[in-house]
Amino acid sequence: MGAQQRNVDPEKDFEPPNFTIKELRDCVPKHCFERDTLRSFSYIVYDLCGVAFLAFCASHISMLPLPLRIPAWILYWACQGVVCTGLWVIAHECGHGAFSANRTVNNVTGWVLHSALLVPFYSWKYTHSQHHKNTNNMTRDEVFVPRTKSFRGLQDKPSTPSWITETLFEEAPAYHLFKVVLQSLFGWPSYLIRNASGPKYARGASHFNPNSVLFRPETFWNIVISDIGLLIAGSVLAYCGFMYSAATVICYYGIPYLVVNFFLVTITYLQHTDATVPHYSDDSWNFVRGALCTVDRDFGWILNVCLHHINDTHVAHHVFSQMPHYHAQEATEHLKKKLGKYYYYDDTNFFYALYHNYRHCQFVEDSGDVLFFRNTSVPVVSVTDTKDE
């Protein structure tokens, strides 16, 4: 696993950590928890300047020689998608209250930014909060909840020709590559629309429905406000399509939006889906254990900076979700020393890691206190009886 900082066999040698949140907080300098509203806004200005500059460059692509136009558009789509993902990360911090100590500033800023990126701010804020409160809990987590062996229909499978053919097909690299592409480009809207990858009780629930099982009754009007934000953003896009053509909107906004989707799914999927990362039953789970079930991943200096280090400081983010991203690198260095073997890090190329983990992290056992991902070609061994003595 690249530069994975663990030397234990995740199946046989794992013992759940027993840190307290106070222990972890005390190892981090106090100034890392300070939120500076002006400094936070400076990152929005930085990102918006990037968006404007890239759009300006794209407006001159038609002046290039014909053979250079397609490569220029591809470069624009990739770069604009990355920069807009950075804006998404800032809005995500607003949802956690990490942007400012002022709740209204957090909510208004987050609502504007997320609406512009077609994200229902309050809706996602509420479900994402539940994810943080229940990370890697097999029954209460909100996203990327592992499928169990029985859910995948793998219990006592007969060795019939049809099953063997089906298994061989599902193990084919091309099949997994196709599924990864679908998940990466359309997994995010699928999650918002029907809670794909969510827990069983809420599969099919929509983030756009104020009466959804995902939300409490008192949040009704905030969900409506989220939907209004999307209607405004959609109306602006429709107006731009009317004024400048649908093709223009697709080229300047639509395809970069798909790139944003790719990075959102890739980042969140790889942070919580890995063969070395455990999932816990209710009996063995606690907040700190769950918060530590995430992998810091190095995407390279340029992407790390453009994504505001959401990918390589995610352990710190899960332990201290109200910590601003501009303090997370420093906090991570202190956490690494404290956590030792319980700090997960990987510098594997994220394209390869995405394919590899999708192929190998297929299901977990139906029971056990601590469960690890397996696939159909490897015998399943769950770790049990690991509760505190």
N, C-alpha and C positions, 0 to 999 in steps of 0.2 A: 504494500500500500504506500508507494512513494516513500516519503519520509515519515511514515507513521511512527509516533512516539510511544508505542506499546511493545513490550516484549513477551506478552502472555498469549497463550492460546485462548481465543475468545470462547471456545466451546468447553474447555476443561479447566482452565486456570482462573477464570474470572470470578472475582469477589466484588459485590456491589460496594461502591464507595460509601463512606459514613461521615462525610464532611457536614458541617452545619453552615447555614447561610452567613452566620456571624463570622465564622472562621474565614470564609472566602472574602467577605467584605473587609475584614480587618487587614487582609494582606494587600489590599489595593489602596494607594494614596487617596486621601479624602478629596483632593481637588478634581479627581477623575469623575466625581459624581456631580460636579457643578455644571449647570446649564446656562449658556450665554446666548440670549436670544439674538443679539446683533450678530454674533459670530455664526449662529445657525443660519440666519438670513443671507449671510455672505456666500454660503454654499449654494443657495438657490440662485443668487445673482450669477455666480460662477457657472452653474449649469445652464441657466437661461441664455447667457452669452454664448455658450457652446451651441445651444439649439439654434439661435439666431445666425451665428456664423456659418454653421453647416447648411442651413436653409438658403442663406445668401449664396454660398458656393454652388448649391444645387441649381439655383436659378440661372447659373451661367453654363450648365452642362451642355445646353443646346448649342453653345458656341464652339464646342470641341469638335474635332474631326469625328466622323461617324463611327469608326472602329473603337474610339475611346469612350463613347457615351455609355455603353452598357457597363464596362468596368467602373466608370465614375459613379453611376447610379448604385451599383453594388457596394462600393466603398461608402457612399453617403448613407445607404440603408443601415449598414453595419455600425458606422460611427454614430449616427443619430439614435439608433436603438440603444446603444451603450449609454450615451449621455442622458437619454430619457429614462433609462433604468436608474441612473443616479438620482434623478428627480423623484422617481418612485420610492427610492430608499429614504429620501428626506421626508416624503409624505408618510411613509411607514413609521419613521421616528416620531412624527406628530401624533400618530395613533397611540404610541406608547407613552407620550408625555415627555419624550427625551429631547424634543426640539426647544422647548421653553418651559420655564417654571409657571407660566401663565396658561391656564387651561383653555381660555378662549382663543389665544394666539395659536395654540396647538390645533384646536378643532377647525378654526377658519382656514388656516394655512393648509392643513392636511386635506380638508374638503375641496379646496380650490385645485390643489395639485393632483389629487387622486381623480377628481372628476375629469380634469383635462386629459387624464390617461385612461379614462373609461373604467375607473375602479369605484365602486360604491363605498365611500369612506367609512361611514359608521358601521355599515354591515360587515365589512371585512375587519374593521377594528375590533368588533365584538367577538367574532369567531377566532380571530388571530390571538386575542387575549386568552381565550380558552385553551388554545394550543400551547401558549406559554405556561399556563397554569397546570397543564396536564401532559407535558411533553413525554412522548414514548410510553404513555400509559395505554395498555392494550384495549381498555374499555372506555377511556374518557378523552383521549387525544382527538384533535379535530381534523388533522390532515396527514396524508401519507400513512394512514393506519395500515399495518401489514395485513395481507390476506392470510388466513390460516390454512392449514393443510386441507381441512375438510371443506372450507369455502372454495378452494381451488379444485375440489372433487378428486383429491389424490388419495383418499383413504381406501386401502384395500383394492386398488385398481387391478383388474384382471389383465393378464398379459395377452390380450387379444390382438390380432393384426391391426384392427382399427385404432386401438389405443396406442400401439407401438408407432403406427404411422403418424398419429396426432402428436405424440411426444417428440418424434424426430423432427417434425415440421416446426414445432415450437422451439426446438433447440437450434434451428438453422439461423446463422448470423444475419441473413437478409431479413428474416422475420423480426428479429429483435431490433434491427436498425430501423425498419419501417415503423415499429411500435414506438421507438424512441422519438422519431421525427413527429409522429402524431401527438405524443404526450408533450413534447417541447413546444410545439406551435399552438396547440389547441387545448392543452391541459388546463391552463389558467382560466379561459372563459368557461370551460366545462365545469371547473370547480365552482365558479361563481353562479352558473346557471343551475346546475344540478348536484352540487357538492360532491363531484367525482373525487375519489381518494379519501373521502371523509368516513366517519364511523357508520356502522350499519344502520343505527336508528335514524340517521339523518340523510341517507342516500336518496337523492332526488330532490332534496330541499333546495330552494332558491335563495340566494342572497338578495334578491330584488323584491321578495315578498315580505311585507311587514309582519304578516301573520305566520311566518315560517317557524317551524319547530326549532330553528337555530337561535331564535331571539325570545327575550322575555317581553311580556305585554307592555311594560313601561318604556321600551325602546321603540315603540311603533313609529312615532313621529320622526325620530332620528333616521329610521330606515327610509321613510318618505323623503326626508331632506336629501339623503344619499341618492335616491332615484331622481329627484329634481335636478341634482347636479349633473347626472348622466344625460338627462333630457336636454339641458342647456348645452352641454358639450356636443351631443348628437346634432342639435339644431345648428350650432356653429359649423360643424363639419358638413351638414347638408347644404347650408348657405354657401360655403366655400365651393362645394361641388357644383352648385347652380351657377356661381359666378365664374369659376375657373375650369370646370369639368371634373367629372368623377375620377378620371385618370390622374389628374393633378393631385387630388386629395389622396388617392391610393399611393402615388409615388412619394409624396412629401410626408404623409402621416400613416397611411395604412400599413405599408410594409415595415417601416420602423416600429410600428406597434406590434407586429408579429415578432420582431427581434426582441422587443421588451418582454413579450410573453416567453420567448425562449430562455432568456436570462432569469426571469422570475422562477420558472419551473426548474431550470437547471440548478440554480443556487439553492432553492429550498429542498429540492429532491436530494441533492448530494449532501446537504447538511445533515440529513436525518436518515438516509438510506445507505447502509454500508454493512458488510458482513461482520465487521468488528464492533458494531454499535448495538447494544442490547435494547430490548423492549421488556417492560416489567408488567407483572400482574398487579392488581390492586393491593394485594397483601405485601408485596415487596417494593412497591413504588413509593417515593417521596419526592418533594419538589426539587431538591438538589440533585438527586440521582437522575431525574428526568432532564433537568437543565444541562447536565453534563453529557447527555446523549446526543451530541452534535459534533460535527467535524469541521474544523477550520481548514479551508482549502485555498491554496495559493493559485490565483489565476494569472499571475504575471504582474509586473509592476504597473503597467498602464491600466489594465482592467481593475486591479486592486484600488487604484486611486480614483478612477472614473466611477466605480461602484461604491465609493466611500467606505471601502474595507468591510462591507457587510459580509463578504464571503470568507475573509481570513481572520475575522474577530468575532465569529458567531457564538463561540462558547461564552465569551464575556457578555455578549448581548443577551443570551438566554439567562445567564445568572443575574445580570443587572439590566433589565430591559429599559430602564429610564436613564441609562448612561448615554450621553451624546456620542456619536460615532467618532468625533475627533479626539476623544479620550480612550477609545477602545483599544488601540494598539498598545498604549502604555499599560493599561489594565491587563491586557493579555499576557504581557511579559511577566507580570507578578503572579498571575493565575497559573501560568505554566510551571513556575517553580513550586507552587503550593500543590498543584494537582499531580505532578509527576506522571505516572503511567496512566492516569485517568484523563489526561489531556489528549484529545484526538486531533491529529494534524495530517494533512496529505497534500503533497505537491504534484501528484500525478496530473498529467494533462486532462483538463476537465472534459474535453470531448470523449477521450478514451474512458475516463471514469464514468461518464454518463452511460455509455454503451455497456461497459463491463458490469456496472452495478445493476442496471436494468435486467441484464441477462442472468445474473447470479443471485440477486435478492428477490426471490419469487414468492416465498411464503415462510411462515413460522409454524411451529407445532401448535396444536389446539390447546394444550395445557402446559403449565410449568410456571415457576416464579420468575425466571429470567429466560428470555427467548432470543435466539439469533436467527437471522435470515438464512435460508437454504434454497437450493434449487432441485429440480426433479432428477438431476443426474448425480446428486450427492446424497448419501444416507443422512437422514435427519437425526440429529442428536440435540435435545434440549437440555438446558441447564436448570436443574430444579433443586429444591431444598437449600436455597441460598439466603433465606431470611436470617435476620440477626439472631444470634443465640440469646 
